[in-house]
Amino acid sequence: MSTLAPTSPSARAGQAGPRSGARLAGLVFHSPWLSRGLYTAVGLAVLLAFWWLGGYLLAADPATAPFAGFAPGPTFAALWDLVWSASLYEAIWASFYRLGLGLLWAAAIGVPLGVAVGYFRTLREITHVPFQFLRMISPLSWMPIAVLVFATWNQAIVFLIAVAAVWPITFSTAHGVQRIDPLWLKVARNMGAEHLQMLRRIILPAIAQDIFSGIRMAVGVAWIVLVPAEFLGVTSGLGYAINDARDTLSYATLSAIVVVIGTMGFLLDGLCLLLIRRFSWRHEA
């Protein structure tokens, strides 16, 4: 005859512990949001660990000890002071103004050009080699010409951003036009659609995702070009703030501005990703 052994509260707690842990692990790894948050936290922790190690090595060596301000502790202390300073927001606004204006010019040129290149095969063949040649020239190589041609430093920086951003938008738009099903265009022609109607009703809605994908790539390139471009004669912007911090040997402030630049770039990329999902008619799994 079998007997049921009495179970003490501690034994029940010991059995419930692993079950609760397993349920929690299952909840984390089966929830996309929780698992993504966990992976993000692990990635950031690894990044901070490497950063802290770099700062420790700088502080430990007498030859590099003056650069210990690059370590996480001094950087976040300087960042806290910057957050409460109006100068940070003025610098962000100046950089965003130049970036926005440059991207606007790039989109105004790149989208129509991309539609034409994607739609007309002859034009695509004619422009292939010249565009590939121009695309491979570093945008900063145009800096001396921009300084000579434009009357102000601001205009020169906007030009450099536009030159950097126009190619991703152009090629992504052209690729989107080439991917349009020819049957859509044939049906539209048979129904009497004119060129402008086909552009508004078929081509632009079909390539909206590709346009925003190109703008997303352009934002990344333009953001990289913006900071060294603002080393030019301007007295505002995040690039100027970095240059100024370097000249005054404020390494913690310099490092804090780098964190701000990375954060702003990350947020801009996230905004572009939201626009791509909003205007995408292809819902990928």
WOTA-V691288 format. One record per run of one state. SS is the DSSP state (~ for helix, > for strand, _ for the rest). FROM is the first residue (numbers start at 1). LEN is the number of residues. If there is no record, write none. Layout:
ss={SS/SS}
from={FROM/FROM}
len={LEN/LEN}
This chain:
ss={_/~/_/~/_/~/_/~/_/~/_/~/_/~/_/~/_/~/_/~/_/~/_/~/_}
from={1/9/31/32/61/65/71/72/84/86/120/121/136/139/150/153/179/182/191/195/230/238/248/251/279}
len={8/22/1/29/4/6/1/12/2/34/1/15/3/11/3/26/3/9/4/35/8/10/3/28/7}
